[in-house]
Amino acid sequence: MDLDLQGSIERFTLPEIFQLIASSRKSGTLGIQRDDSIVMIYFKEGQIIYGYGPRQTFHLGQLLKEKGVITTDQLEEAVTIQARSENTKRLGEILMSRRYIDRSDLENVVTRQVEDLLYSLLSWQSGSFKFYENQFPTEEEITVSISVENVILEGLRRLDEMNMVKDTLGDLNAVYTISASQGGRTRDVSLRADEWNLMALADGHRTLEEVSRVSHLDSNTALVKLAQLKLAGLITKTEPKKDESSADLEKTINRLAGLFEDYLTAKTRPSEPSRRITQTYVENTD
């Protein structure tokens, strides 16, 4: 195994490393490590064909479900079959054998999976890298073809957007709700369907992270749109609303505790007739 390229990300940025491999039309594996996170990026003649990083890569089945390619039941069925085979079969292989997806579905989702991994890497400012000539993923992996230049351009755009998101929204565990119009002013706002959907999801219960997860948009797009909605004054940070069912349950528990306490108090007084217990129940159930 010939080691051609190695160094630290502090000296060479990942875009520079990607460009060097692409311009040299190299084929092999780029290993990138930061702390205990290790990512492997595979190249063929300068094109990215696959990427793997356990901590960065999204679950394939979840991505298929989010895109509406498979249902929750189909995913659960495939996961169950995979567990029975002791993980000897890949999830994509199982889904294709059940005819829930075809090869193009799988390739599209793998492309998105690898791209999301690559975009997350571009924010790394420390770590080390090594390139191994002519080392490739196993034949079982679904390989694709991704342009290095497109990855860099899109990744840097997303990085700028995420910096804007952090500056605007801050904590993604915060809860937001639709803003009230100021001074009784009527709003004349033109929003697209996905923006209306995000506003509806910002209901005072969900965190920003939860809103982005259930919005049917990719996380980056959802958070950027939420930041834009906040800047436009259409959503605002709020204290989480108490779930009504939880509040009702708490009232019921407190009420029963009070009745039980009255019952015990009455029972410790021999002179009090049992009629008082009945009266206590009647009084507290009004």
DRENMAR-914148 format. One record per residue (C-alpha): x, y, z. Coordinates in steps of 0.001 Angstrom, whole numbers, plus 500000, padded with zeros to 6 digits. Example, Ala and Ser with C-alpha at 12.3 -4.5 7.8 and 13.67 -1.06 7.14 Angstrom:
residues 2
512300495500507800/513670498940507140/
This chain:
residues 286
500000500000500000/501769503129498771/501190506242500812/501286509213498414/499779512071500367/499580512837504057/499566515825506339/497466517972508655/494310519900507840/495824522957509547/498397523144506712/496174522031503832/492425522655503816/490156519822502696/489067521729499543/492754522030498602/493291518308499221/490214517367497175/491353519635494318/494840518107494308/493452514575494053/490984515622491335/493526517525489225/495951514584489455/493130512190488487/494179509946491341/492404506736492299/492407505483495870/491243506197499395/491563509410501377/491432508790505125/490588511802507290/490730511776511085/489778514306513745/489930513109517360/488134509736517297/486162510472514092/487481508703510988/486078509230507485/487067507390504302/486554509041500896/487087506942497764/488222508408494430/488383507010490905/490335509067488395/489719512205490440/485961511660490891/484463510834494296/482746507435494119/481951506670497762/482367507881501315/482014506314504715/482031507742508221/480022506044510982/479484509259512924/478724511473509948/476841509199507558/473065509176507809/471262505850507991/470441504669504471/466988503376505392/466076506638507120/467068508625504032/464925506370501821/461981506874504159/462453510652504358/462423510861500548/459162508906500481/460738506024498560/459763503473501231/457268503437504075/457951503029507772/456506499492507656/458757498527504736/461816499883506534/460956498035509746/460413494814507785/463814495141506083/465569495931509370/463958492840510950/465146490649508057/468626492148508364/468707491376512097/467679487762511446/470542487411508980/472907488770511665/473699491748509415/475209489557506689/472833491204504183/472942494905503442/469769496915503915/469740498125500300/470071494561499047/467100493477501169/464927496386500010/465723495646496368/464991491932496800/461565492856498232/461078495200495233/460504498186497504/463247500100495648/465253499739492438/468898500407491679/468339504054490710/466541504744494023/469507503329495885/472071505267493841/470201508553494352/470081508108498109/473706506936498328/474719510061496381/472872512250498868/474363510289501760/477920510767500495/477346514438499634/475999515193503120/479081513513504570/481386515592502343/479598518843503186/480050518175506897/483792517608506365/484346521059504895/483766522632508312/486705520686509811/489603522991510633/491824520452512353/492795516818511919/495013514720509685/494699513030506295/496337510191504363/495822509107500782/496297505483499742/496825504812496051/494537502241494370/492609501285497504/488873500990496838/485627500142498657/484414496554498627/482367495363495655/479298495237497915/479189499041498191/477016501077495834/479428503463494103/478417506732492441/480190509559490626/480384512972492311/482231516031491012/484819517409493438/484238520959492191/480475520750492783/481002519335496273/483333522175497204/481044524912495840/477902523506497448/479699522666500693/481087526179501100/477674527679500307/476122525507502979/478886526434505409/478095530125504906/474404529386505377/474997527393508558/477077530249509982/474088532502509272/471802529949510954/473994529841514066/474150533627514283/470373533980513782/468877531016515633/471562530082518127/470473527047520138/468706524496517919/467019523052521022/465095526304521439/461342526352520790/459745528825518369/456194529849517541/454438532104515011/454861535785515905/451862537931516673/451409540922514354/452528544177515935/450124547019516602/447237545238514931/449005545626511571/447784543285508835/450585541248507290/450798540877503534/453267538031503203/453777535715500232/455181532390501339/455815529148499507/454189525913500616/457326524620502363/457631527901504298/453997527710505427/454654524140506500/457667525187508599/455643527949510245/452903525454511116/455480523078512611/456889525885514784/453987525389517168/455523526266520521/456134522589521329/458813521420518880/462453522482519027/464067523860515879/465890520576515426/462604518668515663/460943521024513173/463742520463510650/463560516693511140/459821516366510434/459596519005507697/460322516711504698/463156519108503754/466804518297504245/468077519614507569/470250522369506079/467442523789503910/464919523673506753/467207525511509188/468103528181506618/464402528805505940/463654528927509680/466402531530510106/464879533552507249/461435533340508861/462895534619512119/464709537491510392/461408538399508699/459747538523512128/457346535677511337/458480533283514057/459830534062517491/461475532207520368/459137531162523160/458964529084526294/457821525515525518/454067525115525879/452960522589528418/451357519594526762/447623519721527525/447316515985528084/450189516136530570/448554519058532350/445238517178532562/447002514103533903/448775516195536521/445456517717537626/443896514270537919/446805512949539973/446699515958542311/442948515566542704/443221511875543556/446045512607546002/443846515170547736/440935512723547978/443190510016549363/444612512398551956/441084513375553035/440197509699553286/443174508929555528/442448511979557686/438816510926558138/439800507348558958/442094508461561807/439134510182563514/436830507538565065/434247510129566035/433744511178562425/431002509200560687/431743507484557404/429241509900555924/432005512545555880/434102510465553505/431180510370551113/430729514097551487/434427514631550785/434195512719547523/431099514628546494/432650517972547317/435859517218545382/434186515736542336/432105518849541596/
